[in-house]
Amino acid sequence: MNAIKNKVQLIGHLGQVPDIKSFGEGKKVAHLSVATNENYKNAKGEKVTETQWHNVVAWGKLAEIAEKYLVKGTEVAIEGKLINRNYTDKQGMKRYVTEVQANELLILTKKA
C-alpha cells in the first residue's frame, strides 16, 4: 500500500501552452494547466459540466516532451503526486501552492 499513499491520476486538456523554464546544465521544468470536466444532472434534470483546473509540474525529460509536443487543447493523462509548497510574493505576502508533480505523461490526442 505504500505505493499509493500519495498518487494522483488525471486525464484532461491543456488550458495553455506549457510554460518552460531552463536552469543550469540543461535542466528544464514545465508548468502545465490541466482542465478536467465532470458531467452530471442536477436536481432539475439539467446537464451540468464542472471544470476543475490543476497545476502540474514536470521536470527533466518530461519537461522536454511537454515543450516539444504539447499545445493548448492537447488531451493528456498524467500520473504523479501532490506537492505542497509556500513562498513569499513580491508584496511580502506568504502564498501557498498545491500542484501535481508528474512522473508519467501520456499524450492522448492523436497527431494530425
BELJO-V897084 format. One record per helix or strand. SS is the DSSP state (alpha for helix, beta for strand). FROM is the first residue (numbers start at 0). TO is the last residue. Records with the same first field share a line. If there is no record, write none. Layout:
SS = FROM-TO ; FROM-TO
This chain:
alpha = 1-3 ; 23-25 ; 59-68
beta = 7-13 ; 18-21 ; 27-40 ; 46-58 ; 74-87 ; 93-106
